[in-house]
């Protein structure tokens, strides 16, 4: 009888809701780490470009073309070999029209 009383008094374990995913271009600045997934929305499907630009020199550090889908997209970013601490991340369409831009601080 005593064991049943203890079992009856324990709290059931409820799943912890995961925090909402923050989309990278909805904020002015983000801290990122190597291998981090970034989330962002695209207005249409098709070829798009993500470009890292050094904030101080305005030099292109890296550029990746990808085939995106309309709505939410996820990409992993790799920053281990980048010497700059501050970068702009620019999202552009296939015809090189800038869609979004944000500043990144590398950790």
C-alpha positions as CSV (number, residue, x, y, z in Angstrom):
1,X,0.0,0.0,0.0
2,X,2.9,2.4,0.8
3,X,4.4,1.9,-2.7
4,X,1.2,2.7,-4.4
5,X,0.9,5.9,-2.5
6,X,4.4,7.0,-3.5
7,X,3.8,6.0,-7.1
8,X,0.6,8.0,-7.1
9,X,2.3,11.1,-5.9
10,X,5.1,11.3,-8.5
11,X,4.7,13.8,-11.2
12,X,4.3,12.5,-14.7
13,X,7.1,13.5,-17.0
14,X,5.8,15.8,-19.7
15,X,7.8,16.4,-22.8
16,X,9.6,19.7,-22.7
17,X,8.6,21.9,-25.6
18,X,11.5,22.9,-27.8
19,X,12.0,26.7,-28.2
20,X,10.8,28.2,-31.4
21,X,13.4,28.3,-34.2
22,X,14.8,31.8,-34.7
23,X,15.2,32.5,-38.4
24,X,18.6,34.0,-39.2
25,X,17.3,37.0,-41.3
26,X,14.6,38.1,-38.8
27,X,17.3,39.6,-36.5
28,X,19.9,42.3,-37.1
29,X,22.8,40.3,-35.6
30,X,23.4,36.6,-34.6
31,X,26.1,34.7,-32.9
32,X,26.9,31.5,-34.8
33,X,29.2,28.5,-34.3
34,X,30.8,26.2,-36.8
35,X,28.4,23.5,-38.1
36,X,25.3,25.4,-36.9
37,X,22.0,25.0,-38.8
38,X,20.4,28.3,-39.9
39,X,16.8,28.6,-40.8
40,X,15.3,31.2,-43.2
41,X,12.4,31.7,-45.5
42,X,12.5,32.0,-49.3
43,X,9.8,33.8,-51.3
44,X,10.0,31.3,-54.1
45,X,11.7,28.0,-55.1
46,X,14.8,28.1,-57.3
47,X,18.5,28.8,-57.3
48,X,19.6,31.2,-54.6
49,X,23.0,32.2,-53.2
50,X,24.3,32.6,-49.6
51,X,27.3,34.8,-49.4
52,X,29.7,35.6,-46.4
53,X,31.2,39.1,-46.7
54,X,33.9,40.4,-44.2
55,X,32.4,43.4,-42.4
56,X,35.7,45.3,-42.3
57,X,37.1,44.7,-45.8
58,X,33.8,44.1,-47.7
59,X,35.6,41.1,-49.3
60,X,33.6,38.0,-50.2
61,X,34.8,35.1,-48.0
62,X,32.5,32.4,-49.3
63,X,29.6,31.9,-51.7
64,X,27.2,29.0,-52.0
65,X,24.6,28.5,-54.7
66,X,21.7,26.1,-53.7
67,X,18.3,25.1,-55.0
68,X,15.9,26.4,-52.4
69,X,12.2,25.7,-51.8
70,X,9.5,28.2,-51.2
71,X,9.0,28.8,-47.5
72,X,11.3,27.5,-44.8
73,X,14.8,26.3,-45.7
74,X,17.7,25.0,-43.5
75,X,21.4,25.1,-44.2
76,X,24.4,24.3,-42.2
77,X,27.1,26.9,-42.1
78,X,30.8,26.1,-41.6
79,X,33.0,28.9,-40.2
80,X,36.0,27.0,-38.7
81,X,38.4,28.2,-41.4
82,X,37.2,31.8,-41.5
83,X,39.6,34.3,-39.9
84,X,37.1,37.2,-39.7
85,X,35.1,37.6,-36.5
86,X,32.3,39.7,-38.1
87,X,30.6,38.8,-41.3
88,X,27.5,39.8,-43.3
89,X,25.4,36.9,-44.5
90,X,23.6,37.9,-47.7
91,X,20.8,35.9,-49.3
92,X,20.3,36.6,-53.0
93,X,18.1,35.3,-55.9
94,X,19.5,33.7,-59.0
95,X,19.7,37.1,-60.8
96,X,21.8,38.4,-57.9
97,X,19.0,40.5,-56.3
98,X,19.6,40.8,-52.5
99,X,16.6,39.3,-50.6
100,X,18.0,39.5,-47.0
101,X,21.1,40.5,-45.1
102,X,22.2,40.1,-41.5
103,X,25.4,40.4,-39.4
104,X,27.1,37.4,-37.9
105,X,29.5,37.2,-35.0
106,X,31.6,34.0,-35.1
107,X,32.2,32.2,-31.9
